[in-house]
């Protein structure tokens, strides 16, 4: 089997022989028969057609069209019709050119040229273009040449020099020297000889150049695979380190919270709590029988947020002022996204009885973020965290440490929700019970 460059030389030689014979036929027709063109002379026209036909249908060498039987049968029919002037030579030439372009596309696909691309994404793109019949062969050749060029200047010039040298090769040793110089360019880069010693030895031992090229591509792919594997392992290690740090931070927070609970539980009740006067009639309330706005009391006393507490000495005072106070001072932190505004099925009284506070806001940021229900907090969690928590952490120069408590959308990593909303909230009932136990007061 001939090497590709041997096929190129054979192709050039046969093409030139055919062209020379056609010139001789044309010249002899003019000189011997006095015709301007062989088409005017039946004998010369037949000789010319047969010579061109033999170039393709009776070629002694294996060329690009060899084995493409449907094409050769069609070409034979076209030459027969050309004898009767039913088809002209330009039509036959165009048919040959079209078939050669199809052969080029098939050859590019069978050789797996896309595997020599610089990256897997480029390889996939080249494979698509090779299979896309809407892309012309000329455009495909141009894009393949650009994609497979290794950046070295004058690649085509190097090939032309190699072909000129190959035509003059007379001995096996000369072929070996030409291969080594063309593929490894020892003259321009002596250091490449040491890096390519194994491949050079293969050529000198008589290994077909196609096998040598396959070995080079295989070794390159193995080296790239090792590099990709090392990179993937490194990224996985870094991810594990980040996960470990987040886990340790989360664990430290939970430990601190448990210690605080244990400390509070072990503390004896304080002295009787001094209550402010009634917010409606200004009378001093009975410490054992009064009403209060639980949110005001918890935010002020338990969370140390500056809020003036709302205290009622009697049911009458509470009935006058409690509802307007709640609407004015404690709007749900979900704002217009509150479930009470969005869902007509939500019972107002049930929603108010399950008021919750954002744990991070009231304990760490001293921000009175109150939600009408756990569901409402859950639905608004991402917006609330993005608008409040991330900004406060940034202002405090504190890293984000709650990512293990989030559940991300698998199709869009920018969207998430709380893995368990209970971890992020404090219920009003729980906060109120703890405050009453700590102070000894009994609020209704």
Secondary structure, 3 states (H helix, E strand, C coil): CCCHHHHHHHHHHHHHHHHHHHHHHHHHHHHHHCCCCHHHCHHHHHHHHHHHHHHHHCCCCCCCCCCCHHHHHHHHHHHHHHHCCCCCHHHHHHHHHHHHHHHHHHHHHHHCHHHHCCCHHHHHHHHHHHHCCCCCHHHHHHHHHHHHCCCCCCHHHHHHHHHHHHHCCCCHHHHHHHHHHHHHCCCCCCCHHHHCHHHHHHHHCCCCHHHHHHHHHHHHHHHHHHHHHHHHHHHHHHHHHHHHHHHHHHHHHHHHHHHHHHHHHHCCCCCCCCCCECCCCCCECECCEEEECHHHHHHHHHCCCCCCCCEECCHHHHHHHHHHHHHHHCCCCCHHHCHHHHCCCCCHHHHHHCCEEEHHHHHHHCCCCEECCHHHHHHCHHHHHHHHHHHHHHHCCCCCCCHHHEEEECCEEEEEEECCHHHHEEEHHHHHHHHHHHHCCCEC
